Amino acid sequence: MADQQSNRDDAVKAWSGRFSEPVSALVMRYTASVFFDQRMAAQDIRGSLAHARMLARQGIIGDDDLADIERGLGQIREEIERGEFAWSLQDEDVHLNIEKRLTALIGDAGKRLHTGRSRNDQVATDIRLWLRDAIDQILALLVDYQRALLDLADTHAATPLPGFTHLQVAQPVTFGHHLMAYYEMSRRDAERFADCRKRVNRLPLGAAALAGTSYPIDREFVARELDFDGVCENSLDAVSDRDFGIEFCAAAALTMTHLSRFSEELILWMSPRVGFIDLADRFCTGSSIMPQKKNPDVPELVRGKTGRVNGSLISLLTLMKGQPLAYNKDNQEDKEPLFDTADTVIDTLRIYADMISGIRVKADAMRDALNQGFATATDLADYLVKKGLPFRDAHEVVARAVRAAEERGCDLPDLPLGDLRAFSELIDEDVYQVLTVEGALDSRNHIGGTAPAQVRAAIARARAALG
């Protein structure tokens, strides 16, 4: 290890021949990225191996050089995995750190590895490889989250819950139906990530600094080696744009927005003033002064961390908006927002699936809440319309009935038949079937409706889609 560090300290920068004085220590720290981009080391090594195999296949380097490069990069990978690799600030970034160590291990063959490429297309390739891996992990975690939603929704496909608009009781739904709304959001989230992956999965390597290279390279071979769907077809665009990263952050921001909305509801539902659910203790904390408190810290943090992801999206949009072609050093600032966004989404999805499985539903409290707010008023209006009354007239009749019930401090089903008939002679004894919560739920028996049968059908379709 001492020899490795000595080789680094004695080395000059890969580009220093043009300059008459060394970079100052302050500038070195300001411009270096190694302490955050080293997390792309596995992708950098993978990309370098594919590049080296292409160079040998095309006769640009010899087979002996390729064997040395493969052996050296294999050793470096092991050093990194064991935590024994000595990262150097002087070597600026993950790419030069690995290249310098490779040259120290295998000599001139290590210096030949960079033939036909630039750090510009190298870093663009590494980012795409890293981001592709992150998207694959997110897609798998979205499935875990979806399965947890479906399990809870299946258990409560027929559990009545007030549906709200403007945070006011609107109409009865089931808790399962409510949860399936978040499943639908997550399904679109997964579609966005999968679609984003298609544009991430294009190979920039071979674009070199900005104009391509004069060496007889085979970009399609490298694309196949790295499982890319194809190559970036303009060298200037390949090294300079980060729209794929912006698109990823936009998909992530929408995912976090959906999880933040769900978190807000969990927080409200857990409040003793509402009392619809309880979260497992492992997702909550207490108070340092109030011994009775059980605070929903995890969903609160999800709300807060959504701001981080939204901020990363704005950071990348702002980073790119003023850049002329081609590569600019500004793009070094793309990695930390990307890394933080992926980390946040991955951690949030991982904890959310577990948190959903620990929700305890208080079905009695949900049903009791339906007695507040005249939840079946719309059903009474529909009942009158089906008996021939125009909807606007039916709306007026029900509004007067609601006002009367409100003055008496009761719900619509509590009004005697004679009182209801005072508002419309079309009302008969069968009205009480309509005014029940179960009647209201069962009547919405169409695709997308809240009838328990439809909720179970939606869950079945979702399970089949997930496989």
Buried (B, 14 or more C-beta within 10 A) or exposed (E): EEEBEEBBEEBEBBEEEEEEEEBEEEEBEEEBBBEBBBEBBBBBBBBBBBBBBBBBBBEBBEEEBBBBBBBBBEBBBEBBEEEEBBBBEBBBBBBBBBBBBBBBBBEEBBBBBBBBBBBBBBBBBBBBBBBBBBBEBBBEBBBBBBBBBBBBBBBBBBBBBBBBEEEEBBBBBBBBBBBBBBBBBBBEBBEBBBEBBEEBBBBBBBBBBBEBBEBEBBBBBBBBBBEBEEBBEBBBBBBBBBEBBBBBBBBBBBBBBBBBBBBBBBBBBBEEEBBBBBBEEEBBEEEEEEEEEBBBBBBBBBBEBBEBBBBBBEBBBEBBEEBEEBBBEEBBBBBBBBBBBBBBBBBBBBBBBBBBBBBEBBBEBBBEBBBEBBBBBBBBBBBBBEBEBEEEEBBBBBEEBBEBBEEEEEBBBEBEEEBBBBBBEBBEEEBBEBBBBEBBBBBBEEEEBBBBBBBBBBBEEBBEEBE
